[in-house]
């Protein structure tokens, strides 16, 4: 049951991240880049594509169970930055505006800590 739970958790969190946050930015990154420019972040193009990768590529790897711990750590750190650096410090948003980013951060850091379980492509081919 633990492997089923870990599989369902990592797949559902990652799919929701991709569909809810990453895919739109991947298909049309310009508005996201413009927002980063308005925030005054250095190298907004680089920052945008790093964030887009953390919201699409790395969750995709998590779904398949490839490099899961490092992928989840990257996605979790991205959400840490989104929640605290952007929402809290730059925008001074109330908690209700950034609680979703905090929940994603917790979910991805949980996956990074406990691992993907046994139901992964990587374990299918003898990897760790």
PLY file of the C-alpha trace (Angstrom):
ply
format ascii 1.0
element vertex 128
property float x
property float y
property float z
element edge 127
property int vertex1
property int vertex2
end_header
0.00 0.00 0.00
2.92 2.38 0.65
4.11 2.07 -2.93
0.59 2.70 -4.25
0.25 5.75 -1.99
3.61 7.20 -3.04
2.84 6.53 -6.71
-0.58 8.22 -6.55
0.79 11.14 -4.52
3.78 11.90 -6.76
1.79 11.47 -9.98
-1.21 13.56 -8.89
0.86 16.42 -7.41
3.04 16.52 -10.53
0.15 16.39 -13.02
-1.66 19.18 -11.19
1.53 21.28 -11.17
2.10 20.76 -14.89
-1.51 21.45 -15.91
-2.20 24.23 -13.43
1.06 26.15 -13.55
3.73 24.90 -15.94
2.01 24.14 -19.23
0.56 27.61 -19.73
3.94 29.21 -19.08
5.66 26.70 -21.36
3.26 27.33 -24.24
3.34 31.12 -23.83
6.27 32.26 -21.66
6.13 35.95 -22.63
3.61 37.12 -19.99
5.57 35.31 -17.27
8.85 36.83 -18.45
7.22 40.28 -18.53
6.09 39.81 -14.91
9.64 38.91 -13.89
10.92 42.02 -15.66
8.36 44.17 -13.79
9.56 42.63 -10.50
13.08 43.76 -11.38
14.57 40.30 -11.18
18.00 39.90 -12.75
18.15 37.76 -15.92
14.36 37.36 -16.21
14.60 35.08 -19.26
16.88 32.66 -17.43
14.76 32.83 -14.27
11.60 32.23 -16.30
12.89 29.12 -18.03
14.30 27.75 -14.79
10.87 28.18 -13.18
9.11 26.73 -16.23
11.42 23.70 -16.07
10.67 23.29 -12.38
6.95 23.35 -13.16
6.99 21.07 -16.23
10.15 19.04 -16.87
10.95 18.08 -13.29
7.35 17.10 -12.40
7.32 14.98 -15.56
10.45 13.20 -14.34
8.76 12.74 -10.95
5.73 11.15 -12.64
7.91 8.56 -14.33
10.13 8.09 -11.31
13.32 9.25 -12.98
15.79 11.20 -10.82
12.84 11.68 -8.49
14.54 13.00 -5.38
16.60 15.67 -7.15
13.65 16.61 -9.39
11.38 16.99 -6.38
14.02 19.02 -4.56
14.28 21.40 -7.53
10.50 21.72 -7.80
10.25 22.26 -4.03
12.91 24.97 -4.04
11.12 26.67 -6.94
7.93 26.75 -4.86
9.89 28.03 -1.85
11.08 30.95 -3.98
7.58 31.52 -5.41
5.92 31.48 -1.99
8.36 33.43 0.11
10.59 35.51 -2.16
7.89 36.50 -4.64
4.53 36.38 -2.85
5.64 37.31 0.66
8.60 39.65 0.21
8.08 41.22 -3.22
4.28 41.45 -3.27
3.55 41.29 0.49
0.58 39.05 -0.28
-1.56 37.67 2.53
-1.06 33.98 3.27
-4.22 33.07 1.36
-2.51 34.28 -1.84
0.53 32.02 -1.49
-0.68 29.02 0.49
-0.89 26.93 -2.70
2.80 27.51 -3.39
3.54 26.49 0.21
1.51 23.30 -0.21
3.37 22.46 -3.44
6.66 23.16 -1.66
5.74 20.79 1.16
4.54 18.10 -1.26
7.66 18.20 -3.42
10.00 18.33 -0.42
8.14 15.34 1.02
8.75 13.41 -2.20
12.41 14.46 -2.12
12.75 13.15 1.45
10.84 9.87 1.23
11.58 9.02 -2.40
9.30 7.75 -5.13
8.53 4.26 -3.82
9.12 1.15 -5.89
6.79 1.91 -8.79
9.17 3.84 -11.02
10.73 3.47 -14.45
14.15 3.89 -12.87
13.63 0.89 -10.56
12.23 -1.11 -13.47
15.64 -0.86 -15.11
17.60 -1.55 -11.93
18.29 2.05 -10.88
17.98 3.57 -7.45
0 1
1 2
2 3
3 4
4 5
5 6
6 7
7 8
8 9
9 10
10 11
11 12
12 13
13 14
14 15
15 16
16 17
17 18
18 19
19 20
20 21
21 22
22 23
23 24
24 25
25 26
26 27
27 28
28 29
29 30
30 31
31 32
32 33
33 34
34 35
35 36
36 37
37 38
38 39
39 40
40 41
41 42
42 43
43 44
44 45
45 46
46 47
47 48
48 49
49 50
50 51
51 52
52 53
53 54
54 55
55 56
56 57
57 58
58 59
59 60
60 61
61 62
62 63
63 64
64 65
65 66
66 67
67 68
68 69
69 70
70 71
71 72
72 73
73 74
74 75
75 76
76 77
77 78
78 79
79 80
80 81
81 82
82 83
83 84
84 85
85 86
86 87
87 88
88 89
89 90
90 91
91 92
92 93
93 94
94 95
95 96
96 97
97 98
98 99
99 100
100 101
101 102
102 103
103 104
104 105
105 106
106 107
107 108
108 109
109 110
110 111
111 112
112 113
113 114
114 115
115 116
116 117
117 118
118 119
119 120
120 121
121 122
122 123
123 124
124 125
125 126
126 127
